[in-house]
Amino acid sequence: MSADNWAVCPKCKQERIERDKKLRKQLASAYGKVSASEYLELEKEFRERVVEDNERDLREDYDIGIFSVDNKDYFEVGYSASCEICGFYFEYGHKVEEIKL
């Protein structure tokens, strides 16, 4: 059996959190110092980024099952996650060879 799933990349999420902190500071420091229209434009840009940044960009693939190769049965669990945006990659696997059925 295998499947795939899309999740939020932990590395991209952390980078977004840091970027959003900077943008929030920028918004706070601009308040009352720029025109209302400029401030509303900055606020709109921030809101659009937050919505956009909730995209699921981490592909997760996993396999689990009993497989046969050359008349030998084995049990295998595998998981991998990869992000095309930042290059984050993680992989885990475990195999029990020659199980007795």
N, C-alpha and C positions, 0 to 999 in steps of 0.2 A: 504494500500500500504506500502511496506517496501523496503528498498534498502540497499546496503552496498557500501562503497567506501574506498579506501586506500589513505592516505595522509602522510605527513612527521610529525612525532611526535614533538610537540614544545619543550618538555623537552629534548628529545634526540638531537634535533637540537641545543639547547643552549649548551649542553655538548660538542657536536662536534665543535661548534664555539670556545669554550675555549680550547679544545684539539688542534685544528688547529692553534690557536694563539701560543701555546707553540711549536708546531712543526715548524711553520714559524720562530720563534726565534731561534730554534735549527738549522734550515737550514742556517739562516743568520749568526749565530756565527760560523758555520762549514766552511763557504765559505772562501777559501784561507788558511785554517788551516788543512784540510784533503786532501787526494789525490783526484784527479778529479773523479776517479772511485767510491770512497766512497761517494763523494758528489752526484754524479749522482744516486747512489743507494738510498740515502736518499730522493732525489727529486722524484724518481720513486715511492717510498713507499708513499710519501705524495700525489702524483697525484692519485694513486690507491685508497687511503682512501677517497679522495674527491669524486671520482666517485662512490665508494661503499656506501658512506654515503648519497647519494641522494636517497637511497631506500625509498620506501613508506612503513612505518612500523606501522602507526597508522590506526587501523580499525575504520571506522565510520559507524554506523548503525542509520537509521532514519525511523520513521513511521509517517504517517499522514493519517487521514481518519475519516470517520463516521462509528461507529461500533454499533452493537446491542447485548445487553446482557439482558436476561430475559424480552424481549419485551420493553426494554428501549434503546433509541438511545443516543449516546454521541459522541462528537468530541474529538479526541486526537492527540497531536503532541508529538513525543518523539525523543530524540537524545542521542546517547552515543558514546564515543570514548575511545579506549583502546589500549595500546601499550604492546606487549608481551615482548619487550626488557627491558624496564625500569619500567614497572608497572604503568605508568601514566593512570589515569582513570577519565573520566568526564561524567556526565549524567545530562540531563535536560528533563523535561516532563511537559505537561500542559493538563488538561482534562476539558472539559465543559460537565457537566452531564445533562442528560435528555433534550436534545435539542428538540424543537418542529419542526416537519417536515410538 
